[in-house]
Amino acid sequence: MRKRIPIPKITREIVKMMANYCCQRCGMSLKRSKLAQIHHIDRNPNNNNMENLELLCWYCHWGEHECKEDMLIFAINKELI
């Protein structure tokens, strides 16, 4: 398995600004939230093209993936649940 290519910080900020700091699925405001996550639309974590990234809240991101265990560990570590 290849090492995941991190999303550059500037790209993350642009994605957040373009989404007006709101989840692109449910509309939750994420401006001051630990729930904000960047989702790879094509599910390829190495495709960090802007067109492939969207801002989701943790709850919507959870629903997008089958790796529920990893998402649960993330939530516990970030004290989201």
Backbone hydrogen bonds in HBPLUS format (Angstrom, degrees):
<---DONOR---> <-ACCEPTOR-->    atom                        ^
c    i                          cat <-CA-CA->   ^        H-A-AA   ^      H-
h    n   atom  resd res      DA  || num        DHA   H-A  angle D-A-AA Bond
n    s   type  num  typ     dist DA aas  dist angle  dist       angle   num
A0011-THR N   A0008-PRO O   3.01 MM   3  5.26 120.2  2.38 103.6 118.5     1
A0012-ARG N   A0008-PRO O   3.01 MM   4  6.39 157.5  2.07 155.6 162.4     2
A0013-GLU N   A0009-LYS O   2.99 MM   4  6.30 158.9  2.03 152.1 157.3     3
A0014-ILE N   A0010-ILE O   2.99 MM   4  6.22 155.1  2.05 145.3 151.9     4
A0015-VAL N   A0011-THR O   2.96 MM   4  6.19 163.2  1.98 154.5 158.6     5
A0016-LYS N   A0012-ARG O   3.02 MM   4  6.28 159.6  2.06 149.1 154.5     6
A0017-MET N   A0013-GLU O   2.91 MM   4  6.14 161.1  1.94 149.4 154.7     7
A0018-MET N   A0014-ILE O   2.83 MM   4  6.00 166.3  1.85 156.1 159.8     8
A0019-ALA N   A0015-VAL O   3.09 MM   4  6.22 139.4  2.26 139.8 150.0     9
A0021-TYR N   A0016-LYS O   2.87 MM   5  5.03 164.8  1.89 160.2 155.9    10
A0020-ASN N   A0017-MET O   2.89 MM   3  4.89 156.7  1.95 106.2 112.4    11
A0022-CYS N   A0019-ALA O   3.11 MM   3  5.67 145.2  2.24 112.8 120.6    12
A0030-LEU N   A0021-TYR O   2.57 MM   9  5.14 167.8  1.58 161.9 158.4    13
A0023-CYS N   A0028-MET O   2.84 MM   5  5.19 156.5  1.89 143.6 150.3    14
A0027-GLY N   A0023-CYS O   3.00 MM   4  4.68 136.5  2.20 119.3 129.7    15
A0024-GLN N   A0055-LEU O   2.87 MM  31  5.87 164.5  1.90 161.8 162.1    16
A0033-SER N   A0030-LEU O   3.43 MM   3  4.88 157.4  2.49 109.4 103.5    17
A0058-TRP N   A0035-LEU O   2.71 MM  23  4.89 111.8  2.18 124.5 144.5    18
A0037-GLN N   A0056-LEU O   2.82 MM  19  5.36 148.5  1.92 163.8 173.6    19
A0056-LEU N   A0037-GLN O   2.84 MM  19  5.36 173.7  1.84 165.3 167.4    20
A0039-HIS N   A0054-GLU O   2.78 MM  15  5.27 173.6  1.78 163.1 164.7    21
A0054-GLU N   A0039-HIS O   3.00 MM  15  5.27 145.3  2.13 141.8 151.9    22
A0043-ARG N   A0040-HIS O   2.91 MM   3  4.95 155.5  1.97 108.6 115.9    23
A0041-ILE N   A0052-ASN O   2.74 MM  11  5.14 159.6  1.78 146.9 151.9    24
A0047-ASN N   A0044-ASN O   3.00 MM   3  5.50 169.9  2.01 121.8 124.9    25
A0052-ASN N   A0049-ASN O   2.80 MM   3  5.37 154.8  1.87 119.6 128.2    26
A0053-LEU N   A0050-MET O   3.18 MM   3  5.36 169.7  2.19 112.2 114.6    27
A0061-HIS N   A0057-CYS O   2.93 MM   4  6.12 161.8  1.96 157.6 163.6    28
A0062-TRP N   A0058-TRP O   2.81 MM   4  5.94 153.9  1.87 147.4 154.5    29
A0063-GLY N   A0059-TYR O   3.24 MM   4  6.54 153.3  2.32 140.8 146.6    30
A0064-GLU N   A0061-HIS O   3.03 MM   3  5.12 141.0  2.19 101.1 112.6    31
A0065-HIS N   A0062-TRP O   3.37 MM   3  5.80 151.6  2.45 109.6 116.3    32
A0071-MET N   A0067-CYS O   3.19 MM   4  6.52 160.3  2.23 153.1 159.1    33
A0072-LEU N   A0068-LYS O   2.82 MM   4  6.00 148.4  1.92 146.3 155.3    34
A0073-ILE N   A0069-GLU O   2.95 MM   4  6.23 159.0  1.99 152.6 157.6    35
A0074-PHE N   A0070-ASP O   2.96 MM   4  6.19 158.0  2.01 146.1 152.3    36
A0075-ALA N   A0071-MET O   2.93 MM   4  6.16 159.5  1.98 145.6 150.8    37
A0076-ILE N   A0072-LEU O   2.98 MM   4  6.23 158.0  2.03 150.7 156.3    38
A0077-ASN N   A0073-ILE O   2.95 MM   4  6.14 166.6  1.97 152.9 156.6    39
A0078-LYS N   A0074-PHE O   2.93 MM   4  6.13 149.4  2.02 151.0 159.4    40
A0080-LEU N   A0075-ALA O   2.79 MM   5  4.93 167.2  1.81 151.2 152.4    41
A0079-GLU N   A0076-ILE O   3.07 MM   3  4.90 155.3  2.13 100.8 107.9    42
